[in-house]
Amino acid sequence: MYLSREEERVLNGECGAASQTCMRILVRLGDLFGAEKLIPIDSAHVSGVSYKTLGDAPIEFLRAFATQGARAKVPTTLNPQSLDQQYLRRRLPARLVEKQLDILDQYGRMGFERCLTCTPYHLRTPRRGAHLAWAESSAVVYANSVLGAWTNREGGPSALAASVVGKTPDYGMHRRENRQPNVLVEVGKPLENEVEYGALGAYLGKSLGDRIPAIQGIDGAEEDWLKQLGAALATTGMANMFCKTGSRKDRQLEKIAVEAADISGTVESLSSGANAKPDLVFIGCPHCSMSEIERVAGLVKGRKVKPDTEFWVCTSQCVKQKAGPCVEQIEASGGHVLEGVCTVVSWIEVLGIRTMVTNSVKTAYYAPTLCKAEATLAPLRDCVDAALQG
Ligand code: F3S
C-alpha cells in the first residue's frame, strides 16, 4: 500500500508508540484487502465497550494504549456499555460496575465521546459520501444504506486505529464499484411494522451472506423501520448495505422472492418465549430515535407499568436529553429510560430476567445465547401494552 511521507513517519514510530501500533494495524489491513492507499475519515465509532462482551484481557491493553498517548484524531463515538449511570448502576454488583467504569476511563483518556450508543448518527449525522470507520454493524448498514455515507464494518481494534490515525484503508465499501446491488429482492407482501422489516433483514442476511440486496417496495418505509431491517441484516449475515429501490438496471439482477410465510416464519422462529409472561419489555435495539421515544410516551400516557414487569426504553444520552418531557412521561408510568446501555450488552441474567418481549429482531436473535433469556417479538404498540396494566 502506498504511504505518504507523513504516514511513513507514523509507521516508523516518529509520532509515538500508540500511533505506530495503529498505523501497523491499518497497513496490515490494507495489504490484506488490497487497498492502494489510506483515505481520511470524518469520524470513527468504536465497539468493545461493554465489560460483559469485552472481558478482562483487553482492559490492560486499553490502559497501556492510553498511557502511550493514543488520542482520537477525528470525532469518535463509543458503543453502549453494560449499565446506565443511574438505574442499573445501583442494581448490578459493585465488581462489575468498577470494571465497566475503568474501561470508560481508558476510552475517556483517549478523547472518545461519552455518548455511548449504537446510533451515533443521532448525535451527528454524517454527510452523504463521507468516509467513516464505524464498528457497530447496525450503524454501518444504516450509514451506508440510509445516510449515504461510506464505511466498512470495522472491528473494535481497526476502528480505534482509524480514530487515532484519522484514516482508513481504501477498500470494500469505500470503493464505488463495491457499493452496487447484486441481487434483486421482491417481497410478496406489504411489510406492516418494524418487526416485519427486521424479519426481512434476518431472512435476507441468512440467505445472501455479504451480497447487497436491492429491495423492491420499501421506498416509503419509516427510517426507524429501515434501522430494524439493517440491524437484522447485519446480525444474520455479512452484508453492509441494502438499496431501497430496484432501478431499471437492478431488474437484470438475479431475483429472490420473499414470501409472506418467510416473514412470519422468521418472526416465529425468533420468538422462543412465545406466550411466556415477560419479566422485561424492552424497546431500543438499536437505540431509540426521538420519534420512537415520542411514540412510547404517547402510548404510556396516564397508564402504569405492571408491578412485576420491568419496562426499559434504551437510547443514547443525546436523544434522552432532547426528549425530556417524554422521558418524564415514561418514567412516571414506571418505565425506565436508560441511556448508553442495552439488554444484550448488560447482565439481565444477573437481574433474574428470563423472558422478554421486544420489537427488535436483533435482540430476539441474541437473547437466548448472550442473555440466557427467551424473547417474544411484537411491534412497539403491543410491546407497550404488554408492559402496562389494564
Ligand atoms: Fe445496539 Fe445493543 Fe442492539 S448495542 S444494536 S441495542 S444489541
Residues whose N, C-alpha, C, O or C-beta is under 5 A from the ligand:
A	BS01	F3S	P80 C118 S138 G284 C285 P286 H287 C342 V344
